[in-house]
């Protein structure tokens, strides 16, 4: 029963992602894609976005190395690392396949399969942030409901990327779904595929060695 439910969820997620991709190709999800007024000031600037993503990636790696895979925090950190890597590969392939032109280059959201340098779809940054926070939300939501506030991080980045004209609205939405799906998948696994190839010292965590 549990496996059937999980399979249905995965099928619905895959179908939803395909539908979003197809509708985005037709000019935007439900007509949502449009270029907004450019804003690169304050918190909407590229520097804060890059610092945030870099800090999140650093935090998951440091926590994973320190805790290892036996503690709750360590296990969840390695799930987040797995999701980050899975998301990076997935979005990288999609960017090269769809070759969508960024809104900084055109006001037409329907320009696909252009230059190899056009990689607007989907948003890799938003996907990565969603991938990082999702395992922690799923793991700690019952004990600490405030953990849902972590969703504000990919939401912020998505808004900022649209304001920077780095992405269309559907780029960030699909990126969010990809990252969330990756985080859900890795959280469901019994073991981390990244941690499994690490030396024993990393698997038990540096904290236990000191």
N, C-alpha and C positions, 0 to 999 in steps of 0.2 A: 504493500500500500504506500509506504513511504517512498520507495523507488519510483513508483508510478507517478506520484505527485511531483517528485523532483524532475522526472522526465518531462512532464507536462510544462513545468515552469521553464525548463531549458528550451523546449520547443516553442513556447510562446515568446520567449525572449529573442530567439533566433528569427522567428517570423516577424516580430515587431521591428527588429533591426533591419531586416530585408525590406520591409515596407517603408521604413524611414529613408533608407538609401534610395529606393526607387522614386519616392515622392520628392526627395531632395534633387535628384537628377532632373526631374521635370520642371525645375525652377524654384524649388524651395518647399519645405514642409508646410502644407496648408497655407501657402503664400506668405510664410513668416520671414523668408529671407529678403532682406533689404539692407542697404548700406546706411548706417547711422552717422550722425555728426561726429567727426573725428575728435577724440579726446585722449591725450597722452600725458595729462598732468596729474600730479599727486599720486594717489593710490592706483590710478588707472595707467600709470606709466609702465613701461616694460621692465624696468629695474626691480620694482617691488614684486612683480610676478615671478621673475627669475629667482629672486632671493627666496621667495616662499617655496617654490618647487624644489629648489636646491636644499633648503632646510628640511623639507619633508622627506626627501630621499635620504639625506644624511641621517636624520633621526631614526628612520626605520632600519638602516644598516647598522648604526651604532647600537640600537636596542637589541637587534638580532645577534650581533657579535657578543655583546655583553651578557645577555641572558641565555643564549643557546636555544635549543629547541625543546627543552624539558619544561620550562616554566610557561605559564599562561601568556604572559607578555611576550616572551621570546618566541613562542610558537606563532602567535598572531603577527608578530613582526616579520617572521619569515614567510608567512602567508602573504603579507603585504608586498614583500620583496618579489615573491613569485608572480603576484598579480601585476606588479610594475613591469617586470620583464616580459610577461605574456602580452601586456598591453602595448609595450614598445614595439614588439614584433608585429602585432596585429595592425596597429595604426600605420606603421612603416610600410607594410605591404599595401594597405588600402590607399595611402597617399600616392604611392607610385603607380597604382592601378587606375585610380580615378582622375588624377592630375587636374584637380579643380583650381581655377584661378581665384586668387584672394581678392577680397573687396578693396584692398589697397590698389589693385591694378585695374579693376573694372567695376561698374555699377550693375552688371548683369550677372545674377547668381546662377545662370544656366550654362556658364562656360565650363565644360568638362573636356577631359582628354586633350589638353593643350600641350604646353611645354613640359618636359620632364622636371622642370624647376617649379611647376605649379603644384603645390601640395597642401591646399587648403583643407581638404576633406579626408579624414575627420580631424578634430583638434587633438593632437597628441598630448598637450599639456593638461587639458581638462581631463582627458582619459587617464593620465598618470595620477593626477590628484584623486580622482574618484577611485582608482584602483588601490591607492594607499589607504584611504579612510574606510573603505567598505569592510574589510576584514575586522577592523577595530569596532566598527558600529555593530556588526553582527555578533561579535564576541561579547561585548560589554553592554549591549542595549538593555538587557533585563536588570542588570545590577546598577547601571549608571545611565539612566535615560538621557541625560544631558549630552551623551556622546553623539547623539543625532546632530548636534550643532556643528560637527565636523563637516557636514554636507555643505556648510557655508563656504568652505575653502574652494572646492571646484566650482561652486556657483559664482563666487567672486571672480575667479579666473576666467570663467566663461563670459561674464559681462565685460570684463576688461579687454579680452581678446576681440570681442565684437566692437567695442569702443575704439580700439587701436586699429580697426579694420584689418586685423590679421586673420579673422575667420568670419564666416557667415553664421547666422543663428543655428541652422541645422548642423553645421560642423561641430559646434560645441555640444549640442544636444546628443548627437550620435556618439561623440567622444565620451560624454558622460555615461551613456548606456554601455559602451564597450568596457570602460574602466570598472563600472559597477558589476557587470557580468563577470569580468575576470576576477574581481575581488570575491564575488559570491562563489565562483568555482573553486578558487584556491582555499577558501575558508571551509569548503565542504570536504576537501581532501584530508586524509588521515596523516599525511606527511608532506613535508616541503620538498619539491624536486630540486630546488637550489641547495638546500641544506644537506641533502643526501649525498651530494658530490663534494662536500666540504670535508676538510680534515677533522679528525675526532675532537681536537681541541676546540674547534669552532662549534661543533655540534653540542658540546656540553656547556659552552659559554665561558668567556674569560672570567666571569664573576666567580665561578666555582673553583677556578685555578688560583685565585689570590687569597 
